């Protein structure tokens, strides 16, 4: 007897393939979906299309679904992806901030549009190859860190709602990447088990966001003009090439020599200045979060949690407190390079209890 119908988000890669395999073994009835969300304009006129959900990856996903014996669907949402994810990415850099497109994509695309498709296909659940877990406590659903600390992807999932979580399956949450590779190998997916992962943003395959902005932003030269590098006291140190070219904590590519290392400390769009400082001046304890999501209940009193401000950040203990329409975060100890536009995510006992977008730093 089937444990339920699942719409499996498939990329043609090892993680979603093994996830599908495990769900079938557990007794679920699967349908597959691959979303086409991006086409590289420069490559589209050539024989081979690039970008996320290109012809090659769609075909790979289709063949895997065929091998496993379930239907495969293509969800072409390139226009919506451009409006919601890509435009947010561009707008954030033009506002002097550093965006995190994966967070927006997860809530709007992988759970937003895929949930709609699941409803259309009468699927009870959706599933992905994320390395994360879902736990229920007192009727509330939380995302728990994946067992593989090197692959845990809970950081990117803080915007998901309770309705999202109760319909989501993460088959890889209790596995490590080496274990997933071994499963694929043992099931005959030899090439797939050896395939290396891409670390780039899916719509910027060469990882050059600066060139991407130049190509995509109308009147980019008028919007990204040279201005002053200044130190934390306001002294002019030299000229920058336009503030969207920089991000907090950046050291390389500044082309400034003062006899000691300098780092981007702050970006001021209004004044068109980029503030540089020493490594020590990068450290702060207090920042404010907007557009936040708390997994369960409201934040009505001060709360002590572990806060991560970057995916590869191990996190540090901090106190959360509501102030007006923001969450004030105060670390026990100073941390470096708190970056507006990035996500700050809160944990208790390895469970993600909420998160939000960093707005400003004290």
Protein Blocks (a to p, Z undefined) as FASTA:
>chain_A
ZZbdcddddehiaklmmmmmmmmmnopacddddddfbdcfklmmmmbdgdehiaklmmmm
mmmmmmnopacddddfkkmmmmmmmmmmmmmmmnopacdfklmmmmmmmmmmmmmmmmmn
opabdcdfbdcddddeehiacddddfblmlocklmmmmpcfklmmmcccfklmpcfklmm
mmmmmnopamlmmpccdfbdfklmnopaklmmmmmmghklmmmccdddddfkopafbdce
bjklpcehiaghnlpaehiacddfbdcfklopacdddfklmpcfbdcdehiacfbacdfb
ccdddddfbfklgbiadddddehjbccdddfbdcehiaehiacdddeehiafbdcddfbd
ZZ
